[in-house]
Amino acid sequence: MSEEEKPKLPSFATMAKNFAIDLAKYIKEGAPNVSAKSYQARLDACKECPFLVKTNMRCGKCGCLIEHKARWKTTNCPDKPSRWKPEVIVTKSEHEQKRNNTTYRDKA
């Protein structure tokens, strides 16, 4: 790939904004990470992407470091269509609500 064909990163300000948004959501949700299997699948999808800047493993769309962005459950691939999506996070209150709505049969 020639110098002209290499994907270009967004501006530093755009990269900082994108990272801050993703980081805030990740922290707000309790810093959940994907499984090792999901992480590897996300990395594999990124490695096939024409927007990947391979020299520093950054996404050419958002500028984020792939090794971090792919690990966080709350993030998604910024390409359209997305190569991978955020994983569902069940909050403690949702888990308790599901448990409370479950009916149990008496053992008789």
Secondary structure, DSSP 8 states (H G I E B T S, - for coil): --GGGS-----HHHHHHHHHHHHHHHHHTT--B--HHHHHHHHHHHHT-TTEETTTTEETTT--BHHHHTTBTT----SSS-SS-------HHHHHHHHHH-------
